[in-house]
Amino acid sequence: MSPMRLIVEPIVRTALLEDLGRAGDITTDAIVPAEATVEAVIAARQPGVLAGLQAALLAFELVDPTFRIEQLCEDGAQIARGETVARISGRARGVLGAERTALNFLCRMSGIATATRGLTDAIAGYNAKIVCTRKTTPGLRALEKQAVRLGGGANHRFGLDDAMLIKDNHVALAGGVRAALERARQHAGHLVKVELEVDTLDQLAEALEVGVDAVLLDNMTPETLRRAVTMVDGRAVTEASGRISPETAAAVAATGVDLISSGWITHSAPILDLGLDIADAARSTPIRRGVAFAEPPP
């Protein structure tokens, strides 16, 4: 079993349990004969970047391990409208029981990957990278951050425990930028990076005097960002944030910042529409075949 499957399988199981509840799919069980079999296809209703397919297919496998599952596209692929990305053959009850959970993962993650690709395309030619934030759906962070990578972006910290990000409330409670940075340095392990959010160039100047690994330049105009990048002069990683969109990203990237962080790509990206259609009800003997669960890209 791959490490990524160990992470994703509990998420998929929880989602299936949420949908199947205490009695399973009572509508399908009442209407569809237990022996009925189908061949179903998952196809794109609109173009975009595919993500979440392996989680989606895992939902079918967990509901009925006897399904024959054919994965026709890889996560991260650019897909066209009407393109078939997978086929599932087997007992009809299981297909219908897993359908919505599978599509929820697939449409949500593909929407995030597609939105991320839109931002990365908008800053093509600049050195900046698009990064995500912790503004993710509770319980789905691993999948949503993987979708960002599949869309060409990079990941910011995964949680509160893998890097220090000193924000305005931390500064206020510490009594200032210097005090906050000094306390953070005292507690940070040798592998832990310290980043400081700054709203003004005065705060940035103080941070650079104390020393910091990265600075989050929050809600600054492009002109102020340029001045900030000049002040930093390579002494820290520079990250811009605040109302980033495909329309504004290029102007931000042109200022010379290293990173552009966007919460929108995970908390508000529209889904990519993919659907499941019954293609063939003639199959009578489903073939056992599990999902080949690949590792995520680096």
C-alpha positions as CSV (number, residue, x, y, z in Angstrom):
1,M,0.0,0.0,0.0
2,S,1.4,3.4,-1.0
3,P,1.9,6.1,1.7
4,M,-0.5,8.4,-0.1
5,R,-3.3,5.8,0.1
6,L,-2.7,5.5,3.8
7,I,-3.5,9.2,4.1
8,V,-6.4,9.3,1.7
9,E,-8.3,6.1,2.5
10,P,-9.6,7.3,5.9
11,I,-10.9,10.5,4.3
12,V,-12.7,8.5,1.7
13,R,-14.1,6.0,4.2
14,T,-15.4,8.9,6.4
15,A,-17.1,10.5,3.4
16,L,-18.8,7.2,2.4
17,L,-20.0,6.6,5.9
18,E,-21.4,10.1,6.0
19,D,-23.4,9.5,2.8
20,L,-24.5,5.9,3.5
21,G,-25.5,6.6,7.0
22,R,-27.1,3.9,9.1
23,A,-29.0,1.9,6.5
24,G,-27.2,2.4,3.2
25,D,-28.7,3.6,-0.1
26,I,-32.4,2.8,0.7
27,T,-33.6,4.3,-2.6
28,T,-31.3,2.2,-4.8
29,D,-31.9,-0.9,-2.7
30,A,-35.6,-0.6,-3.2
31,I,-35.5,0.0,-6.9
32,V,-32.5,-1.8,-8.4
33,P,-32.3,-5.6,-8.3
34,A,-29.3,-6.9,-6.4
35,E,-28.1,-8.9,-9.4
36,A,-28.2,-5.9,-11.8
37,T,-24.9,-4.9,-13.3
38,V,-23.8,-1.9,-15.3
39,E,-20.9,-0.3,-17.0
40,A,-20.5,3.4,-16.1
41,V,-18.3,6.1,-17.4
42,I,-17.0,9.3,-15.7
43,A,-16.7,12.1,-18.2
44,A,-15.9,15.8,-18.1
45,R,-18.7,18.2,-18.8
46,Q,-16.2,21.1,-19.2
47,P,-12.4,21.4,-19.8
48,G,-9.9,21.7,-17.0
49,V,-7.2,20.1,-14.9
50,L,-8.1,16.7,-13.5
51,A,-7.5,16.0,-9.8
52,G,-9.0,13.8,-7.1
53,L,-9.5,10.9,-9.6
54,Q,-7.7,8.3,-7.4
55,A,-9.8,9.3,-4.4
56,A,-12.9,9.1,-6.5
57,L,-12.1,5.6,-7.8
58,L,-11.1,4.5,-4.3
59,A,-14.7,5.3,-3.2
60,F,-16.0,2.8,-5.7
61,E,-13.4,0.2,-4.7
62,L,-14.3,0.5,-1.0
63,V,-18.0,0.1,-1.7
64,D,-17.5,-3.0,-3.9
65,P,-14.0,-4.5,-4.2
66,T,-15.3,-6.7,-7.1
67,F,-15.7,-3.7,-9.4
68,R,-13.6,-3.6,-12.6
69,I,-12.1,0.0,-12.5
70,E,-10.3,1.4,-15.5
71,Q,-8.5,4.7,-15.0
72,L,-8.1,6.4,-18.4
73,C,-6.5,9.7,-17.3
74,E,-3.9,10.7,-14.7
75,D,-4.4,13.2,-12.1
76,G,-2.9,16.5,-13.3
77,A,-3.9,15.9,-16.9
78,Q,-5.6,18.7,-18.9
79,I,-8.9,17.2,-20.0
80,A,-11.3,18.3,-22.7
81,R,-15.1,18.6,-22.5
82,G,-16.6,15.2,-23.1
83,E,-13.5,13.3,-22.3
84,T,-13.9,10.0,-20.5
85,V,-11.6,9.7,-17.5
86,A,-12.6,6.4,-16.0
87,R,-14.9,3.3,-16.4
88,I,-16.5,1.3,-13.6
89,S,-18.1,-2.0,-14.3
90,G,-20.0,-4.2,-11.8
91,R,-23.0,-4.3,-9.6
92,A,-25.3,-1.4,-10.1
93,R,-26.2,-0.9,-6.5
94,G,-22.6,-0.2,-5.6
95,V,-22.0,2.1,-8.5
96,L,-25.0,4.3,-7.5
97,G,-24.1,4.1,-3.8
98,A,-20.5,5.4,-4.4
99,E,-21.4,7.9,-7.2
100,R,-22.0,11.1,-5.3
101,T,-19.1,10.7,-2.9
102,A,-16.7,9.9,-5.8
103,L,-17.9,12.9,-7.8
104,N,-17.7,15.2,-4.8
105,F,-14.0,14.5,-4.5
106,L,-13.4,14.6,-8.2
107,C,-15.3,17.8,-9.0
108,R,-14.0,19.7,-5.9
109,M,-10.3,18.7,-6.4
110,S,-10.4,19.3,-10.2
111,G,-11.9,22.7,-9.6
112,I,-9.0,23.6,-7.3
113,A,-6.4,22.3,-9.7
114,T,-8.1,24.2,-12.6
115,A,-8.2,27.5,-10.6
116,T,-4.6,27.0,-9.6
117,R,-3.6,26.5,-13.2
118,G,-5.4,29.7,-14.1
119,L,-3.2,31.6,-11.7
120,T,0.0,29.9,-12.7
121,D,-0.7,30.7,-16.3
122,A,-1.4,34.3,-15.4
123,I,2.1,34.7,-14.0
124,A,4.0,32.7,-16.7
125,G,7.3,34.4,-17.5
126,Y,7.8,35.6,-13.9
127,N,9.8,33.9,-11.2
128,A,7.0,33.9,-8.6
129,K,5.2,30.8,-7.5
130,I,1.5,30.4,-6.6
131,V,1.1,28.9,-3.1
132,C,-2.0,27.9,-1.2
133,T,-2.9,28.6,2.4
134,R,-4.6,26.9,5.4
135,K,-8.0,28.1,4.1
136,T,-9.0,24.6,3.3
137,T,-12.1,22.4,3.8
138,P,-11.9,20.8,7.3
139,G,-10.7,17.2,6.8
140,L,-9.8,17.6,3.1
141,R,-6.5,19.5,3.4
142,A,-4.2,16.8,2.1
143,L,-6.3,16.3,-1.0
144,E,-6.8,20.0,-1.6
145,K,-3.1,20.8,-1.2
146,Q,-2.4,17.9,-3.6
147,A,-4.8,19.4,-6.1
148,V,-2.9,22.7,-5.8
149,R,0.3,20.9,-6.8
150,L,-1.4,19.1,-9.6
151,G,-2.5,22.6,-10.9
152,G,1.1,23.8,-11.0
153,G,1.1,25.5,-7.6
154,A,3.1,24.8,-4.5
155,N,2.1,24.3,-0.9
156,H,2.5,26.6,2.0
157,R,2.7,25.1,5.5
158,F,0.3,22.2,6.1
159,G,-0.6,23.2,9.6
160,L,0.3,25.1,12.7
161,D,3.1,22.7,13.6
162,D,5.4,22.7,10.6
163,A,6.4,26.3,10.3
164,M,6.0,29.6,12.3
165,L,3.9,32.4,10.7
166,I,3.7,35.4,13.0
167,K,0.5,37.4,12.1
168,D,-0.8,40.7,13.3
169,N,-2.5,39.3,16.3
170,H,0.7,37.6,17.4
171,V,2.5,40.9,17.1
172,A,-0.1,42.8,19.1
173,L,-0.1,40.2,21.9
174,A,3.7,40.1,22.0
175,G,4.0,43.9,22.1
176,G,5.6,44.5,18.8
177,V,7.5,43.0,15.8
178,R,10.9,42.7,17.6
179,A,9.5,41.0,20.7
180,A,7.4,38.5,18.5
181,L,10.4,37.6,16.4
182,E,12.8,37.2,19.3
183,R,10.3,34.9,21.1
184,A,9.8,32.9,18.0
185,R,13.5,32.4,17.4
186,Q,13.9,31.2,21.0
187,H,11.4,28.4,20.5
188,A,11.9,27.4,16.9
189,G,13.8,24.2,16.2
190,H,16.7,24.3,13.8
191,L,14.6,23.1,10.9
192,V,11.6,25.4,11.6
193,K,11.3,28.5,9.4
194,V,10.0,31.8,10.8
195,E,7.8,34.0,8.6
196,L,6.4,37.4,9.7
197,E,3.3,39.1,8.2
198,V,3.9,42.8,7.7
199,D,1.4,45.5,6.7
200,T,3.8,48.4,6.4
201,L,7.4,49.1,5.3
202,D,8.3,50.2,8.8
203,Q,7.4,46.8,10.1
204,L,9.4,45.2,7.3
205,A,12.5,47.3,8.2
206,E,12.3,46.2,11.8
207,A,11.9,42.6,10.8
208,L,15.0,42.7,8.6
209,E,17.0,44.3,11.4
210,V,16.1,41.4,13.8
211,G,16.3,38.7,11.1
212,V,13.6,36.6,9.6
213,D,13.4,33.7,7.1
214,A,10.4,35.0,5.1
215,V,8.0,38.0,5.1
216,L,4.4,38.0,4.2
217,L,3.6,41.3,2.5
218,D,-0.1,41.6,3.1
219,N,-2.5,43.7,1.0
220,M,0.2,46.0,-0.4
221,T,-0.1,47.8,-3.7
222,P,2.3,46.8,-6.5
223,E,4.3,49.9,-6.0
224,T,4.7,49.2,-2.3
225,L,5.6,45.6,-3.1
226,R,8.4,46.7,-5.3
227,R,9.8,48.9,-2.6
228,A,9.5,46.0,-0.2
229,V,11.4,43.6,-2.5
230,T,14.1,46.2,-2.9
231,M,14.4,46.6,0.9
232,V,14.6,42.8,1.4
233,D,17.3,42.5,-1.3
234,G,17.4,38.7,-1.0
235,R,17.8,38.5,2.8
236,A,14.4,36.8,3.1
237,V,11.8,35.0,1.0
238,T,9.1,37.5,0.0
239,E,5.4,36.4,-0.2
240,A,2.6,38.6,-1.4
241,S,-1.0,38.0,-0.4
242,G,-4.4,39.8,-0.5
243,R,-7.2,39.6,-3.1
244,I,-5.1,37.6,-5.6
245,S,-7.0,36.7,-8.8
246,P,-6.1,35.9,-12.4
247,E,-6.6,39.6,-13.2
248,T,-4.3,40.9,-10.5
249,A,-1.7,38.1,-10.3
250,A,0.6,39.3,-13.1
251,A,0.9,42.8,-11.7
252,V,1.9,41.3,-8.3
253,A,4.4,38.8,-9.9
254,A,6.0,41.7,-11.8
255,T,7.1,43.3,-8.5
256,G,9.7,40.6,-8.0
257,V,8.1,38.7,-5.1
258,D,9.1,35.1,-4.7
259,L,5.7,33.7,-3.7
260,I,2.0,34.7,-4.3
261,S,-0.4,33.1,-1.8
262,S,-4.0,32.6,-2.6
263,G,-6.8,31.4,-0.3
264,W,-9.3,31.6,-3.1
265,I,-7.9,28.6,-4.9
266,T,-8.9,26.3,-2.0
267,H,-11.8,28.1,-0.3
268,S,-13.8,29.5,-3.2
269,A,-12.7,27.8,-6.5
270,P,-15.7,26.7,-8.5
271,I,-16.0,22.9,-9.0
272,L,-15.1,21.4,-12.4
273,D,-18.2,19.6,-13.7
274,L,-17.7,15.9,-14.2
275,G,-20.5,13.4,-14.2
276,L,-21.2,9.6,-14.2
277,D,-23.3,8.0,-16.9
278,I,-24.5,4.4,-17.2
279,A,-23.1,3.1,-20.5
280,D,-23.9,-0.6,-20.6
281,A,-26.3,-2.7,-18.4
282,A,-25.4,-6.0,-20.1
283,R,-22.4,-7.0,-18.0
284,S,-23.2,-9.9,-15.7
285,T,-19.8,-11.0,-14.2
286,P,-17.8,-8.1,-12.7
287,I,-14.0,-8.5,-12.6
288,R,-12.1,-7.9,-9.5
289,R,-9.6,-5.0,-10.0
290,G,-8.4,-2.4,-7.6
291,V,-7.3,1.1,-8.1
292,A,-3.6,1.7,-8.8
293,F,-2.9,4.4,-6.3
294,A,0.0,6.5,-7.5
295,E,2.2,8.8,-5.5
296,P,1.6,12.5,-5.7
297,P,4.1,14.7,-7.6
298,P,6.9,16.3,-5.6
